[in-house]
Amino acid sequence: MATLSASKALTLAAPLSLDSGQVLEDVQIAYETYGELAADKSNAILVTHALTGDQYLASKHPITGKPGWWERRVGSGKPIDTSRYFVICANVIGSCLGSTGPASIAPDGQPYAMRFPVITIRDMVRGLVGLLDGMGIERLHAIVGGSMGGMQALSLAANWPERAERVLVIASTSRHSAQNIAFHELGRQAIMADPNWQDGDYYASGASPDAGLAVARMAAHITYLSEDGLTDKFGRNLQDRDTKSFGFDADFQVESYLRYQGSGFTRRFDANSYLYITRAMDYFDLAEEHGGRLANAFAGSQARFCLVSFDSDWLYPTAESRHVVHALNAAGAAVSFVELSAPYGHDSFLLDVPALDRVVKGFLE
């Protein structure tokens, strides 16, 4: 995995107490900002990223050179308009793009590796709240997140209800299903079965568990797509050949695509971070955190909520969003909901869906 120096970073003023009971000292949060913060600090929007995302929301990624992962929606005149809003995106703790995680140096001078404490979504949000405190931002105009970012948005709304006026949750859920946990466990086992994983202590060896991480990414990537989308894009078309090889090369275009996704991922992500973040997602259950009833999480909330799902998303299907909407209604919160039609599966929130642009822009205004 390539190393990265964060362009902006803040060390939290206080140690970070975690749900596990452990404490992290000198936590660093890497982040990017876009636009100008108003004098009264009333125009800040926090955008939270998904599992393999990062702080490079609308700027070129320093490792891959690719455009920011939501550049289509964040910028001057775009749905999240940086001529009006001050937009913040931070790398979550446990990740590997500048924030404190398994690859970070522990107090003894060695990488944490598997000594890094297991974290939760709520711990990630604790780090984000610490960042906002360090920036002197008491209340956000909005928090916006898709997928795991939506989990963070819901967690902030439930546990720090005074910190955001608007909460926009896209293609997400209030708890991980057994099926989603199963896919994550497949990925984790692929990493840990790679001989180069070395029980997580691979940083000084020069040999990372890239093969296992690539398989984990391939398996996860399938869940981000839809059957119709895969069929339309690849079908059973062969890759750079006229006939089957009668071997185990990438005969089909879809095989080649998945291999490309897997190998590219290993250049920008850390295998141990993948273990920790997927575990945090699996532990996420907002109802469990609030007495077993999801509506309790939002009792008395003064924020406005908007939930968005996609009809082709089978990872976090519309029923998951409706479940949250029903809980918000039971709590008396102001909530709107829309299911959008798009052929791209779960990844629709990252792709060109004009209807999503209109929802985002309208809700933030």
Buried (B, 14 or more C-beta within 10 A) or exposed (E): BEEBEBBEBBEBEEEBEBBEEEEBEEBBBBBBBBBEBEEEBBBBBBBBBBBBBBBBBBBEBBBEEEEBBBBBBBBEEBBBBBEBBBBBBBBBBBBBBBBBBBBBEBEEEEBBBBEBBBBBBBBBBBBBBBBBBBBEBEEBBBBBBBBBBBBBBBBBBBBBBEBBBBBBBBBBBBBBBEEBBEBBEEBBEBBBEBEBBBEBBBBEEEEBBBBBBBBBBBBBBBBBBBEEBBEEBBEEEBBEEEEEEEEEBBBBBBBBBBBEBBBBBBEBBBBBBBBBBBBBBBBBBBBBBBEEEBBBBBBEBEBBBBBBBBBBBBBBBBEBBBBBBBBBBBBEBEBBBBBBEBBBBBBBBBBEBEBBBEBBBEBBE
